[in-house]
Amino acid sequence: MQLDRINKKILSVLQLDARITNHALAEKVGISPSACLNRVRKLEEQGVIGPFWSNIDLPALCRSITVIATATIKDQSSETFNEFLRAVNCMDEVVECYVVSGNFDVFMKVVAADMPSYNHVIDQLIDALPGLIHISSHVVMNTSKPFSGYPLKKLID
């Protein structure tokens, strides 16, 4: 999809502040509020902008553990692989999952209440494909750079 200068500005602003009013957004990008609203709606319709959600400060809310888990699926058949992905997609604690190339097949970010809860998630995954999966876990000790948006200027200019 081709994006003009105004749409790029709209995306950059919305990425940092999804709660901005349409009037304020229009002011920042230099167009009328009605034109701005039409552009935002068009970006939503085209799937460029997805659903909005809040970035919750989880440590301020509750205790939790974040684990980066990698999984290697020993049986590389598409049926086995898809069965594993279906199991992952049913687990609320798996908040992100990527199929990747390299030394393992899947990269997952798992957020659980505590280590026993995380172990329960892993047990469920292993039970979904007994003997066909290897999981390696990496407990996040500290987040030095949380996700704060994509580098749009470098990606789409």
C-alpha positions in Angstrom: 0.0 0.0 0.0 1.3 3.5 -0.9 1.0 6.0 1.9 1.3 9.7 1.3 3.0 12.2 3.6 -0.2 12.9 5.6 -1.1 9.3 6.2 2.5 8.7 7.4 2.1 11.5 9.9 -1.3 10.2 11.0 0.2 6.8 11.7 3.2 8.2 13.5 1.0 10.3 15.8 -1.6 7.5 16.5 1.2 5.0 17.2 2.4 7.2 20.1 -1.1 8.5 21.3 -4.0 6.4 20.2 -6.3 8.4 22.5 -5.7 11.7 20.7 -8.8 13.5 19.6 -9.5 13.7 15.9 -9.3 17.5 16.2 -5.9 17.4 17.8 -4.7 14.8 15.3 -5.9 16.9 12.4 -4.0 19.9 13.9 -0.8 18.0 14.2 -0.9 16.7 10.7 -2.1 19.9 9.1 -5.5 19.0 7.7 -9.2 19.6 8.5 -10.8 17.4 11.1 -13.3 15.9 8.6 -10.5 15.0 6.2 -8.5 13.5 9.0 -11.4 11.4 10.2 -11.9 10.1 6.6 -8.2 9.2 6.3 -8.2 7.4 9.7 -11.4 5.5 8.8 -9.9 4.5 5.4 -6.7 3.3 7.1 -8.8 1.2 9.5 -10.9 -0.2 6.6 -7.7 -1.2 4.7 -6.4 -3.0 7.8 -3.4 -0.6 8.3 -4.7 0.4 11.7 -5.9 -2.4 13.9 -7.7 -2.4 17.2 -6.6 0.0 19.9 -5.7 -1.2 23.4 -4.0 0.2 26.5 -0.5 -0.4 27.4 -0.9 -1.6 31.0 1.9 -1.2 33.5 1.6 -4.8 34.8 4.1 -4.5 37.7 2.0 -1.6 39.1 -1.1 -3.8 38.9 0.0 -7.2 40.0 2.9 -9.7 40.4 3.7 -11.7 37.3 6.5 -13.4 35.5 7.4 -12.9 31.8 9.2 -15.6 30.0 10.5 -15.8 26.5 10.1 -19.4 25.4 11.5 -21.0 22.3 10.0 -24.2 20.9 11.4 -26.7 18.5 8.9 -29.1 17.0 10.6 -32.4 16.2 8.0 -33.6 13.7 8.1 -31.0 11.0 4.8 -32.1 9.3 2.4 -29.2 8.7 -0.3 -31.1 10.7 1.9 -31.3 13.8 3.0 -27.7 13.4 -0.5 -26.4 13.0 -1.7 -28.5 16.0 1.0 -26.8 18.1 0.0 -23.3 16.9 -3.7 -24.0 17.6 -2.7 -25.0 21.2 -0.7 -21.8 21.6 -3.5 -19.6 20.2 -5.9 -21.0 22.9 -3.6 -20.0 25.8 -4.2 -16.5 27.2 -0.8 -16.5 28.9 0.9 -16.7 25.5 0.7 -13.0 24.6 2.9 -13.1 21.5 3.9 -16.0 19.2 6.2 -15.9 16.2 7.1 -18.6 13.7 10.8 -18.0 13.0 13.7 -19.4 11.1 16.9 -20.6 12.8 17.7 -23.0 15.6 14.1 -23.1 16.9 10.7 -23.0 15.2 8.6 -20.7 17.5 9.3 -17.7 19.7 6.7 -17.0 22.4 6.3 -14.3 25.0 4.4 -15.8 28.0 3.1 -13.8 30.9 1.9 -15.8 33.9 1.0 -15.1 37.5 4.1 -17.0 38.8 6.5 -19.8 38.0 4.0 -22.6 38.8 1.5 -21.0 36.5 4.1 -20.8 33.8 5.0 -24.4 34.3 1.3 -25.3 33.9 1.3 -23.5 30.5 4.4 -25.4 29.4 2.9 -28.7 30.6 -0.2 -28.0 28.5 1.9 -27.3 25.4 4.0 -30.5 25.9 0.8 -32.5 26.5 -0.6 -31.2 23.2 2.3 -32.8 21.3 3.9 -35.4 23.6 7.4 -36.3 22.6 7.3 -34.0 19.6 8.4 -30.7 21.2 11.3 -29.1 23.0 10.8 -25.9 24.9 13.6 -23.6 26.2 12.6 -20.9 28.7 14.2 -17.6 29.4 12.9 -15.6 32.4 12.8 -11.9 31.8 14.7 -10.2 34.7 14.2 -6.6 33.5 12.8 -4.8 30.5 15.5 -2.4 29.3 13.5 -1.2 26.2 9.8 -1.9 26.1 8.0 -1.8 22.8 7.1 1.8 22.0 6.1 1.7 18.4 7.6 0.9 15.0 10.3 3.0 13.4 7.9 4.2 10.7 10.1 6.9 9.3 12.8 4.3 8.6 10.4 1.6 7.3 8.1 3.5 5.0 9.9 6.5 3.8 
